[in-house]
């Protein structure tokens, strides 16, 4: 094995940098050395690289928290993985001992850390991850599907919160990878009409391709359009996949509907008419990452319940990462996978 590898590093606000880094080594008993097969660029990566950053990260960290790889070597405490095993990585690492963890909410861990954000991640040829972060996945599943495991695990947590009944109508605000993957899963759960709202034509076209009703957010107002299409009643489930559209989600929800808040934007301060929530008896549900959802997401991928590769705009070499970030920022791609 070579001594160095190319990596995409968070060098500072607005600075994704390609650097040569030493190949990591197994040091702890539960360490596993992986050869990365593919890694997806997430919206969180783009937020980290904003100036000022829209999401915190460790300066100098190797980015990339959505990745699939093969086991190269394992520490002495790892007895159930062998070289060549294929795994996907659950990058959010909980301590297991804080109040939230002991209450069965590891997604709210007080000592949370994340591979690819605070610890070195998958935008490199090799990565070391703790055994508890790794989930076996079928070697037959195309990497274009497997690379969605992390994002899908989060969506599974969110769709469970919707309480969707077959035939219920849904509005998804935001047609990025999160919104479109919500649509794929909710369609599989038996949703009726699925309205997907966005400003970007490419994203609206993608929504139409997967069988949703695209709604341009600009002319006339998306809320009015959806209410007209539903005979004035609105939708049973409204999902804010962006993190700043709470007010629109409330406006489009039917009496007794559920508003699910998935997207995160710490700077957003939408004005909410609380009267509407009370008068129309709406349920407002936040959802964050998901709890033990990786096994279910993997089964869904392996069994073809969802095929998210339809959302993949391009596969690019790791050395092309800066160009890939630019394509995503300009709205010229929906999802891009990097391959070392």
Steps between C-alpha positions, in 0.01 A plus 500: 500500500625846411599742777284796401160560345305786345236646732241779497563712809308779672776761505282784627188701408435461128814290453474139381859396442651196328792377709727201523445337838665198665306178461333443839586198711315273741597613850213421737371145557166586340644691201425380146696616197278546196572550133234747390296392200283810464392803703204730447517878530239613750336838542672513839837493321393805302388677818836426664673658201295821508664822613411538780437128552136400528596190697791449743787266417855437612747703299735264318259205510454272199140555395243245383251325729297302243723214390532133422822300514669165541681374807878494463612434858341490845614546859539218748151547650324464165412135450199514268643681197746363247711665229284548194174544691296786360357755741316830516588748770266646763711810562326641807671359807322508835671448836248247633514632858344847512141560610370506141680179401379316809146619423519335157561823306856469370421759231488755784829392659669775699842383377400451136774500239493421130735343249552735207411808705696491824707186431658396169246363255458344158628756248825305468607158384534362853325569829510358851164465677399331825330163470176632649459733202506226239211306348542214255337550162461267204801484266253470211329832564632762255707768668264757346229364731713409802643852529152626598485285816590780743258754355226240468543403866422860595201511265366177652503674837311793351240301309422299813404828667246583230256229610402471134185303416459357147343750264586811701626802309845642563681826426879499510657844512843476341602263219861438584620146578323508837163607361514262205604207718211582735277482192634160396450352847156653556389380158608150603294541820185559295471879489232644272604814316849622577560867423866603486578871518820665384642791302755308293373358167744204510365395837138538392574283197647236730186510715286438193723209393440318828124539473437812708310816412759781467400844624703806404536713811494827308190573289186556704620327816550130567259491793212642296574258215501194726183608678331544164617154388363345822160668484600753764577252777881489484713195568508246779879517535723801430878450512749786526807344340686833493493627857351845442149431370309426821249776426418362154472147640243622752310690230473198269397245766139384520294503819648233728809474280859435601792735440836322497814712535808326361720766341724705728603862464621666819459845346137460395239689702167452319197685636244243617131575552452284808122548480493280187673212679253513788185570298568228241634252758828445319773275634853639467775239507874550494721218379877472537718228343296203617540234769635160394371548145806373310393131491161593355656733240739225391216249462306750291797546268586131474140403424441781253224665702656829392758558229651839581764480228239672281596817692872469420601770252865400460785286626829690512857429599613619842741740330198671341339579837529881467319487166236271652435747783461779246248301295289438809519861617381620159208256499639317197498163677280336763735240649863421421707203611878522525716194435865491614 
